[in-house]
Amino acid sequence: MLSKLRDAHFMPSRPVLDLCHCGPSHKGDSSSACDADDLLPEDLSPSQQESLHTFRDCLQEKGLLPKNIPDADLLRYMRARSFDISKAKAMYEAMLEWRKEVGADTIIESFQFPERRVVKELYPHFHHKTDKLGRPIYIERLGHLQLDEILKITTTDRMLMYHIKEWEILIDWKFPACSKKAGRLIMQSLTILDLKGVAMKTMNKQVRSFIQKLTKIDQDYYPEFLGKMFIVNAPTAFKAVWAMIKPWLDKRTQKKIEVHGSNFTSKLLELVDAENLPEFLGGACHCVEGCENSDAGPWKEVSFVQCYDAPMPKPGVSSQEEYFSQ
């Protein structure tokens, strides 16, 4: 899962900040959106260091580790399972088996999603620049979600494969580009879910099932990549929906989520510079092509082709611009 870009351009010997990207000046600041458990390997307690080394040894003995995988990656599984080695090992093994089943290692090259442009119109979701800690910002406008219409042009299974492909692009290309820009290791993101316009009646069984499947993928196979999540413009009735969704999330993830009504802008601006936040969220960004379509961020400064072994152009995708314009 380590990209060429990370290997060739940026692999710090000691990241400056922890994996939630809080430096000493942020540690006591509640606005920093950091979990106290999000530590660098070298900041762990002696017992945690020993557990991490034991975890690595267990995986190496079974031949389950790719070459040069950093402790920071292994630490995600240990944190996700509260440093229980047996549980972290089971999680890691399940992740490897799942990756084989879905073909995650080659999904960027092998899975084509020509319906992407229409899907994004019916389900606006996009990365847009970075927060003050250098993390990519991911935004969803759930009030515009039209799952019934989406399922007329694609299937749930294809949507899930597309979701996985976007994860792999984030890890192999966008995180390394953000790391290069920030001068430190970036392995988490800030997520903003905008519920403006959401009608609770649209949160039917089909939608809840779709969200649950996405949540399982995110938690079980891409653990600890979430730095912070803001749910904004939440209507009063959302409390009932949140009560259903919350049990799907582990306790660590729950701690990283804040739910706000319409008065959220000041909290967001504590984490994001106004010029990096779209206007509809209270920021000052006006991308010429629209923030939803710009894919603005450090990753636009780095060629997509640098990140992958497969030659370009790939069948159906001649460049990163073509893929992201779909």
Helices and strands as residue ranges (DSSP letters): H 4-9, G 24-26, G 30-32, G 41-43, H 46-61, H 71-80, H 85-102, G 104-106, H 107-110, H 116-122, E 125-130, E 136-141, G 142-144, H 147-153, H 156-169, I 170-174, H 175-182, E 189-194, G 200-202, H 205-221, E 226-232, H 238-245, G 246-248, H 251-255, E 257-259, H 265-271, G 274-276, G 279-281, H 291-294, G 298-301, G 304-307, H 320-324
